[in-house]
Amino acid sequence: MAAPRRLILLRHGETQANVTGVWQGHLDVPLTERGIAQAAAAAPVVAAYGPVRVVASDLQRTAVTGRALAEVCGLPLDLDARWREFDVGQWTGLSSAEVIALHPQERQRALRGEEQRRGIDGEGPSEVADRVRPALAELIGALPDSQCAVIVSHGGTIKIIAALLLGLDTLTTSRLLTVPGNCEWADLVEGTTGWRIAGWNLRALSPNPRAH
């Protein structure tokens, strides 16, 4: 029996904003030294899945993480803005405490997984899903039988990708799936009745609680 197709959803390495609890969204920030080390450690472990394609968000935190993996795999890295994190609008650059102080009700709705724009003028789950859906269809449509591809993306977007693959609504996704930590990944495999989770929050290094 042929092996199933597989998608690995890898979150980028640590940034200083992750450490300090600042909302990044589309803010283009570099990895910390720890984040670079996380990417280097994750690369050979994820490469062991034998991916034939590595794609990533075009923001530098995902591009650097993806490049570390692609180099180990001997593959090109395909950057695509459709894999970006939620645009968090006016929350960009604010701490979690500042967001809660300024927009407590909106933040609570977002935490519950409701259709709530991040930063009020940012994106909501359905908008991110609409952005990701065609990129995901293109990737899966070009993925040969029994092969693996890696998507290097962001915590919120990875949950949206998983929801699309699993056929989950945003409320169910919010309750069932945690946001992957820095350089943690999800392993999804395709079965006869659809995609399923083979692993979630997998990692090569011990977790850093500050980065979650």
Backbone as CSV, one residue per row, in Angstrom:
resi,resn,N_x,N_y,N_z,CA_x,CA_y,CA_z,C_x,C_y,C_z
1,MET,0.843,-1.191,0.000,0.000,0.000,0.000,0.884,1.250,0.000
2,ALA,0.573,2.200,-0.852,1.377,3.420,-0.965,1.239,4.270,0.283
3,ALA,2.315,4.971,0.614,2.272,5.888,1.749,1.348,7.062,1.425
4,PRO,0.719,7.647,2.437,-0.174,8.788,2.188,0.618,10.055,1.904
5,ARG,-0.054,11.013,1.293,0.550,12.341,1.183,0.565,12.983,2.562
6,ARG,1.529,13.875,2.754,1.734,14.465,4.076,2.014,15.955,3.930
7,LEU,1.472,16.747,4.852,1.787,18.164,4.952,2.320,18.440,6.348
8,ILE,3.476,19.091,6.415,4.052,19.531,7.677,3.846,21.040,7.772
9,LEU,3.232,21.485,8.866,2.967,22.905,9.087,3.927,23.384,10.174
10,LEU,4.972,24.094,9.771,6.052,24.491,10.671,5.958,25.972,11.002
11,ARG,5.922,26.281,12.293,5.930,27.689,12.703,7.371,28.215,12.732
12,HIS,7.514,29.500,12.486,8.826,30.141,12.486,9.484,30.108,13.860
13,GLY,10.788,30.389,13.884,11.535,30.476,15.124,11.187,31.724,15.927
14,GLU,11.759,31.792,17.108,11.455,32.863,18.045,11.904,34.234,17.542
15,THR,11.070,35.238,17.804,11.421,36.642,17.585,11.385,37.358,18.928
16,GLN,11.947,38.536,18.962,11.907,39.304,20.212,10.474,39.649,20.595
17,ALA,9.627,39.861,19.600,8.219,40.147,19.877,7.538,38.948,20.536
18,ASN,7.918,37.725,20.156,7.382,36.547,20.837,7.786,36.542,22.306
19,VAL,9.025,36.919,22.565,9.543,36.914,23.936,8.799,37.939,24.802
20,THR,8.549,39.113,24.238,7.952,40.202,25.014,6.424,40.247,24.912
21,GLY,5.836,39.354,24.123,4.381,39.311,24.022,3.787,40.429,23.197
22,VAL,4.505,40.851,22.156,4.039,41.923,21.277,3.372,41.314,20.046
23,TRP,2.260,41.924,19.632,1.545,41.462,18.446,2.329,41.844,17.187
24,GLN,2.624,40.850,16.354,3.427,41.084,15.157,2.581,41.225,13.893
25,GLY,1.711,40.256,13.638,0.941,40.304,12.402,1.855,40.345,11.200
26,HIS,1.705,41.389,10.377,2.539,41.550,9.180,3.820,42.329,9.456
27,LEU,4.066,42.697,10.707,5.311,43.368,11.065,6.478,42.443,10.737
28,ASP,7.459,42.955,9.996,8.558,42.110,9.505,9.743,42.220,10.459
29,VAL,9.864,41.251,11.344,10.896,41.283,12.383,11.802,40.060,12.239
30,PRO,13.067,40.181,12.672,14.007,39.065,12.532,13.861,38.049,13.654
31,LEU,14.506,36.912,13.470,14.611,35.916,14.525,15.638,36.356,15.562
32,THR,15.435,35.935,16.790,16.461,36.084,17.806,17.542,35.021,17.567
33,GLU,18.618,35.098,18.340,19.649,34.055,18.249,19.053,32.699,18.592
34,ARG,18.181,32.670,19.596,17.505,31.412,19.934,16.633,30.943,18.769
35,GLY,15.947,31.890,18.112,15.106,31.526,16.983,15.908,30.919,15.847
36,ILE,17.088,31.469,15.586,17.968,30.906,14.553,18.399,29.501,14.942
37,ALA,18.723,29.299,16.232,19.103,27.974,16.711,17.933,26.990,16.612
38,GLN,16.724,27.469,16.902,15.543,26.611,16.773,15.360,26.155,15.326
39,ALA,15.512,27.083,14.390,15.361,26.742,12.976,16.411,25.736,12.543
40,ALA,17.649,25.937,13.008,18.727,25.013,12.653,18.474,23.625,13.228
41,ALA,17.926,23.556,14.445,17.649,22.270,15.073,16.462,21.561,14.423
42,ALA,15.449,22.329,14.059,14.252,21.730,13.457,14.519,21.222,12.039
43,ALA,15.427,21.896,11.328,15.631,21.597,9.907,15.917,20.119,9.629
44,PRO,16.903,19.480,10.251,17.173,18.077,9.913,16.065,17.131,10.362
45,VAL,15.353,17.496,11.437,14.271,16.635,11.907,13.108,16.674,10.922
46,VAL,12.743,17.870,10.486,11.656,17.996,9.508,12.097,17.451,8.147
47,ALA,13.367,17.627,7.809,13.876,17.098,6.539,13.739,15.584,6.467
48,ALA,13.734,14.921,7.621,13.614,13.468,7.652,12.260,12.974,7.128
49,TYR,11.267,13.869,7.063,9.988,13.491,6.450,10.124,13.349,4.928
50,GLY,11.222,13.818,4.373,11.453,13.704,2.940,10.610,14.625,2.081
51,PRO,10.490,15.905,2.452,9.650,16.804,1.646,10.210,16.996,0.245
52,VAL,9.301,17.168,-0.703,9.693,17.474,-2.080,9.458,18.941,-2.389
53,ARG,8.842,19.647,-1.444,8.574,21.064,-1.641,8.556,21.768,-0.289
54,VAL,9.150,22.964,-0.241,9.120,23.792,0.962,8.618,25.175,0.545
55,VAL,7.525,25.613,1.157,6.970,26.938,0.885,6.907,27.698,2.203
56,ALA,6.915,29.023,2.122,6.920,29.831,3.341,6.289,31.183,3.094
57,SER,5.780,31.766,4.164,5.409,33.176,4.163,6.628,34.008,3.798
58,ASP,6.392,35.148,3.169,7.515,35.978,2.716,8.086,36.873,3.810
59,LEU,7.521,36.874,5.021,8.099,37.661,6.110,9.402,37.015,6.560
60,GLN,10.359,37.827,7.021,11.707,37.304,7.230,11.774,36.229,8.310
61,ARG,10.902,36.253,9.305,10.974,35.229,10.346,10.629,33.849,9.799
62,THR,9.722,33.788,8.836,9.387,32.505,8.205,10.363,32.182,7.081
63,ALA,10.803,33.210,6.356,11.744,32.979,5.258,13.059,32.407,5.772
64,VAL,13.572,32.939,6.877,14.830,32.439,7.433,14.641,31.015,7.961
65,THR,13.527,30.773,8.643,13.235,29.423,9.138,13.109,28.446,7.970
66,GLY,12.385,28.846,6.930,12.199,27.979,5.776,13.487,27.731,5.016
67,ARG,14.341,28.750,4.957,15.596,28.606,4.218,16.514,27.595,4.901
68,ALA,16.507,27.595,6.236,17.322,26.615,6.964,16.896,25.193,6.604
69,LEU,15.590,24.981,6.503,15.073,23.661,6.137,15.367,23.344,4.675
70,ALA,15.080,24.286,3.790,15.255,24.046,2.360,16.709,23.694,2.024
71,GLU,17.653,24.343,2.705,19.066,24.062,2.452,19.431,22.636,2.847
72,VAL,18.898,22.162,3.972,19.151,20.785,4.390,18.538,19.798,3.396
73,CYS,17.360,20.149,2.883,16.656,19.271,1.935,17.215,19.355,0.515
74,GLY,18.036,20.366,0.243,18.513,20.571,-1.119,17.404,21.009,-2.050
75,LEU,16.478,21.800,-1.523,15.318,22.257,-2.288,15.297,23.780,-2.356
76,PRO,14.661,24.345,-3.382,14.433,25.791,-3.379,13.366,26.135,-2.356
77,LEU,13.365,27.368,-1.899,12.330,27.858,-0.991,11.406,28.768,-1.773
78,ASP,10.111,28.442,-1.768,9.117,29.254,-2.473,8.406,30.160,-1.463
79,LEU,8.608,31.479,-1.607,7.986,32.450,-0.706,6.667,32.934,-1.297
80,ASP,5.677,33.072,-0.440,4.342,33.462,-0.896,3.654,34.229,0.235
81,ALA,3.232,35.453,-0.040,2.596,36.294,0.978,1.269,35.718,1.468
82,ARG,0.698,34.792,0.743,-0.579,34.212,1.166,-0.441,33.359,2.430
83,TRP,0.770,32.954,2.767,1.000,32.166,3.980,1.265,33.056,5.195
84,ARG,1.129,34.373,5.055,1.413,35.288,6.169,0.455,35.087,7.348
85,GLU,0.894,35.646,8.485,0.070,35.668,9.697,-1.141,36.586,9.480
86,PHE,-2.100,36.510,10.371,-3.203,37.474,10.409,-2.638,38.892,10.356
87,ASP,-3.235,39.745,9.564,-2.985,41.179,9.679,-3.733,41.632,10.927
88,VAL,-2.991,42.121,11.924,-3.634,42.485,13.197,-3.933,43.977,13.291
89,GLY,-3.825,44.690,12.177,-4.272,46.074,12.120,-3.657,46.948,13.194
90,GLN,-4.507,47.681,13.907,-4.017,48.636,14.904,-3.445,47.971,16.149
91,TRP,-3.549,46.634,16.247,-2.890,45.930,17.349,-1.396,45.717,17.067
92,THR,-0.964,45.943,15.849,0.432,45.712,15.490,1.364,46.509,16.391
93,GLY,2.328,45.816,16.983,3.312,46.464,17.848,2.873,46.672,19.276
94,LEU,1.622,46.329,19.597,1.130,46.478,20.971,1.378,45.199,21.765
95,SER,1.524,45.356,23.076,1.627,44.186,23.940,0.238,43.595,24.144
96,SER,0.203,42.357,24.603,-1.089,41.728,24.892,-1.857,42.513,25.950
97,ALA,-1.145,43.030,26.948,-1.807,43.823,28.001,-2.417,45.087,27.416
98,GLU,-1.730,45.729,26.485,-2.256,46.942,25.858,-3.487,46.629,25.015
99,VAL,-3.457,45.507,24.306,-4.612,45.115,23.490,-5.825,44.865,24.374
100,ILE,-5.625,44.153,25.470,-6.730,43.857,26.381,-7.286,45.143,26.995
101,ALA,-6.393,46.080,27.324,-6.842,47.347,27.919,-7.632,48.189,26.923
102,LEU,-7.214,48.195,25.658,-7.840,49.038,24.654,-9.098,48.407,24.052
103,HIS,-9.058,47.081,23.852,-10.157,46.403,23.147,-10.497,45.088,23.853
104,PRO,-10.953,45.126,25.093,-11.180,43.883,25.845,-12.233,42.969,25.226
105,GLN,-13.330,43.537,24.742,-14.391,42.695,24.199,-13.962,42.039,22.889
106,GLU,-13.300,42.813,22.027,-12.844,42.268,20.758,-11.812,41.164,20.986
107,ARG,-10.916,41.374,21.955,-9.901,40.363,22.248,-10.543,39.087,22.765
108,GLN,-11.544,39.193,23.619,-12.215,38.008,24.140,-12.921,37.242,23.030
109,ARG,-13.538,37.964,22.103,-14.199,37.288,20.986,-13.186,36.555,20.118
110,ALA,-12.041,37.184,19.914,-10.988,36.537,19.126,-10.478,35.285,19.837
111,LEU,-10.298,35.358,21.150,-9.827,34.208,21.921,-10.819,33.047,21.847
112,ARG,-12.092,33.361,21.785,-13.117,32.319,21.704,-13.220,31.730,20.302
113,GLY,-12.508,32.310,19.337,-12.563,31.799,17.971,-13.702,32.349,17.161
114,GLU,-14.339,33.404,17.650,-15.447,33.997,16.901,-14.909,34.779,15.700
115,GLU,-15.792,35.071,14.779,-15.402,35.812,13.577,-15.176,37.268,13.955
116,GLN,-13.995,37.542,14.453,-13.628,38.856,14.957,-12.334,39.309,14.292
117,ARG,-12.366,40.503,13.690,-11.148,41.042,13.097,-10.105,41.308,14.176
118,ARG,-8.866,40.974,13.895,-7.778,41.328,14.799,-7.479,42.813,14.614
119,GLY,-7.378,43.515,15.721,-7.099,44.937,15.623,-8.220,45.744,15.022
120,ILE,-9.410,45.171,14.936,-10.615,45.810,14.396,-10.479,46.112,12.902
121,ASP,-9.350,46.698,12.494,-9.146,46.980,11.075,-8.238,45.943,10.429
122,GLY,-7.946,44.842,11.131,-7.126,43.762,10.584,-7.985,42.676,9.961
123,GLU,-7.468,41.448,9.959,-8.164,40.321,9.344,-8.858,39.461,10.396
124,GLY,-9.959,38.851,9.991,-10.630,37.839,10.789,-10.326,36.463,10.228
125,PRO,-10.744,35.389,10.931,-10.449,34.028,10.475,-10.919,33.727,9.053
126,SER,-12.113,34.187,8.694,-12.625,33.867,7.358,-11.803,34.543,6.263
127,GLU,-11.280,35.739,6.563,-10.456,36.443,5.577,-9.104,35.756,5.390
128,VAL,-8.525,35.279,6.483,-7.276,34.531,6.365,-7.527,33.225,5.622
129,ALA,-8.641,32.568,5.919,-8.983,31.328,5.212,-9.144,31.580,3.712
130,ASP,-9.792,32.684,3.349,-9.959,33.013,1.929,-8.608,33.272,1.261
131,ARG,-7.666,33.843,2.010,-6.331,34.116,1.470,-5.522,32.838,1.307
132,VAL,-5.645,31.949,2.280,-4.836,30.725,2.303,-5.391,29.648,1.368
133,ARG,-6.719,29.591,1.233,-7.362,28.477,0.535,-6.796,28.230,-0.868
134,PRO,-6.670,29.257,-1.728,-6.129,28.970,-3.072,-4.675,28.528,-3.045
135,ALA,-3.871,29.069,-2.133,-2.477,28.634,-2.031,-2.402,27.170,-1.619
136,LEU,-3.265,26.786,-0.692,-3.297,25.404,-0.236,-3.755,24.464,-1.345
137,ALA,-4.778,24.883,-2.092,-5.271,24.055,-3.203,-4.185,23.871,-4.267
138,GLU,-3.438,24.936,-4.548,-2.352,24.837,-5.532,-1.262,23.887,-5.053
139,LEU,-0.907,23.988,-3.787,0.153,23.134,-3.243,-0.252,21.670,-3.261
140,ILE,-1.452,21.378,-2.765,-1.919,19.989,-2.719,-2.136,19.455,-4.131
141,GLY,-2.659,20.301,-5.020,-2.915,19.867,-6.389,-1.658,19.465,-7.128
142,ALA,-0.515,20.039,-6.747,0.756,19.729,-7.407,1.586,18.705,-6.639
143,LEU,1.081,18.233,-5.496,1.846,17.304,-4.665,1.603,15.868,-5.127
144,PRO,2.636,15.179,-5.587,2.446,13.802,-6.070,2.001,12.847,-4.968
145,ASP,1.471,11.712,-5.377,1.072,10.677,-4.429,2.253,10.282,-3.549
146,SER,1.965,10.036,-2.281,2.935,9.537,-1.300,4.027,10.537,-0.937
147,GLN,3.889,11.802,-1.373,4.937,12.782,-1.128,4.545,13.750,-0.005
148,CYS,5.542,14.513,0.436,5.377,15.436,1.564,5.768,16.847,1.154
149,ALA,5.056,17.823,1.663,5.413,19.231,1.484,5.393,19.901,2.850
150,VAL,6.193,20.950,2.992,6.260,21.701,4.247,5.805,23.132,3.995
151,ILE,4.914,23.616,4.856,4.485,25.012,4.845,5.063,25.671,6.092
152,VAL,5.915,26.672,5.899,6.489,27.408,7.030,5.674,28.685,7.191
153,SER,4.961,28.768,8.292,4.004,29.868,8.441,4.008,30.373,9.883
154,HIS,2.869,30.866,10.326,2.720,31.552,11.613,1.650,30.855,12.441
155,GLY,1.680,31.093,13.756,0.804,30.362,14.649,-0.671,30.419,14.294
156,GLY,-1.199,31.623,14.112,-2.610,31.758,13.782,-2.960,31.176,12.426
157,THR,-2.089,31.384,11.461,-2.355,30.897,10.106,-2.272,29.380,10.044
158,ILE,-1.359,28.782,10.806,-1.257,27.323,10.838,-2.571,26.712,11.327
159,LYS,-3.197,27.319,12.318,-4.481,26.806,12.784,-5.549,26.920,11.695
160,ILE,-5.517,27.994,10.928,-6.467,28.148,9.822,-6.222,27.090,8.752
161,ILE,-4.954,26.843,8.406,-4.625,25.813,7.419,-5.141,24.457,7.887
162,ALA,-4.881,24.140,9.153,-5.351,22.860,9.687,-6.875,22.771,9.636
163,ALA,-7.551,23.872,9.978,-9.019,23.873,9.945,-9.546,23.597,8.546
164,LEU,-8.903,24.190,7.539,-9.322,23.962,6.158,-9.124,22.502,5.766
165,LEU,-7.991,21.923,6.150,-7.708,20.528,5.798,-8.649,19.564,6.511
166,LEU,-8.973,19.870,7.757,-9.774,18.963,8.578,-11.271,19.218,8.484
167,GLY,-11.650,20.328,7.842,-13.065,20.654,7.722,-13.678,21.139,9.019
168,LEU,-12.888,21.876,9.820,-13.369,22.383,11.104,-13.797,23.834,10.988
169,ASP,-14.818,24.220,11.737,-15.167,25.633,11.816,-14.228,26.319,12.802
170,THR,-14.230,27.643,12.797,-13.246,28.372,13.602,-13.453,28.180,15.101
171,LEU,-14.693,28.064,15.554,-14.942,27.861,16.979,-14.396,26.516,17.442
172,THR,-14.633,25.463,16.656,-14.114,24.140,16.992,-12.593,24.141,16.965
173,THR,-12.036,24.798,15.970,-10.579,24.882,15.871,-9.988,25.567,17.083
174,SER,-10.602,26.654,17.522,-10.113,27.393,18.674,-10.115,26.536,19.930
175,ARG,-11.111,25.664,20.073,-11.218,24.833,21.273,-10.288,23.628,21.222
176,LEU,-10.040,23.099,20.031,-9.297,21.847,19.916,-7.793,22.029,19.729
177,LEU,-7.384,23.062,18.999,-5.987,23.172,18.585,-5.301,24.344,19.271
178,THR,-4.171,24.082,19.891,-3.361,25.143,20.473,-2.497,25.781,19.396
179,VAL,-2.048,27.002,19.639,-1.115,27.650,18.723,0.246,26.983,18.885
180,PRO,0.849,26.485,17.809,2.171,25.863,17.928,3.193,26.861,18.478
181,GLY,4.128,26.371,19.274,5.219,27.205,19.741,6.217,27.459,18.617
182,ASN,7.201,28.281,18.892,8.204,28.602,17.879,8.956,27.355,17.424
183,CYS,8.983,27.156,16.120,9.618,26.003,15.466,9.005,24.675,15.893
184,GLU,7.762,24.696,16.359,6.993,23.465,16.502,6.207,23.249,15.217
185,TRP,5.800,22.007,14.992,5.089,21.729,13.743,3.959,20.733,13.956
186,ALA,3.051,20.754,12.988,1.958,19.790,12.908,2.225,18.858,11.743
187,ASP,1.864,17.603,11.927,2.026,16.565,10.906,0.631,16.112,10.506
188,LEU,0.230,16.430,9.275,-1.082,16.034,8.768,-0.918,15.075,7.600
189,VAL,-1.662,13.982,7.635,-1.582,12.975,6.581,-2.952,12.801,5.942
190,GLU,-2.932,12.464,4.680,-4.164,12.294,3.911,-4.613,10.848,3.937
191,GLY,-5.853,10.626,4.344,-6.431,9.289,4.331,-7.503,9.161,3.268
192,THR,-8.159,8.027,3.255,-9.193,7.786,2.249,-10.417,8.673,2.451
193,THR,-10.606,9.165,3.675,-11.767,10.004,3.952,-11.385,11.458,4.236
194,GLY,-10.122,11.803,3.987,-9.695,13.183,4.203,-8.423,13.250,5.029
195,TRP,-8.079,14.453,5.435,-6.849,14.674,6.181,-7.070,14.456,7.673
196,ARG,-6.015,13.999,8.359,-6.076,13.802,9.810,-4.762,14.265,10.435
197,ILE,-4.809,14.530,11.734,-3.619,14.956,12.464,-2.862,13.729,12.951
198,ALA,-1.611,13.602,12.517,-0.741,12.544,13.016,0.124,13.042,14.169
199,GLY,0.309,14.364,14.254,1.092,14.939,15.343,0.871,16.438,15.403
200,TRP,0.937,16.973,16.614,0.718,18.421,16.802,1.683,18.912,17.879
201,ASN,2.200,20.116,17.698,3.185,20.682,18.623,4.424,19.794,18.746
202,LEU,4.842,19.209,17.638,6.080,18.433,17.596,7.251,19.400,17.600
203,ARG,8.386,18.980,18.161,9.504,19.917,18.281,10.833,19.179,18.304
204,ALA,11.888,19.927,17.971,13.240,19.395,18.032,13.968,19.828,19.286
205,LEU,13.555,20.942,19.890,14.177,21.467,21.097,13.147,21.565,22.209
206,SER,13.617,21.644,23.451,12.714,21.864,24.565,11.996,23.195,24.381
207,PRO,10.716,23.279,24.756,9.961,24.517,24.520,10.434,25.656,25.403
208,ASN,10.226,26.878,24.910,10.491,28.079,25.691,9.136,28.677,26.054
209,PRO,8.695,28.574,27.303,7.345,29.039,27.657,7.093,30.493,27.304
210,ARG,8.120,31.325,27.293,7.937,32.743,26.989,7.477,32.956,25.547
211,ALA,7.788,31.989,24.662,7.542,32.180,23.243,6.161,31.731,22.821
212,HIS,5.355,31.239,23.717,4.013,30.741,23.345,2.995,31.856,23.427
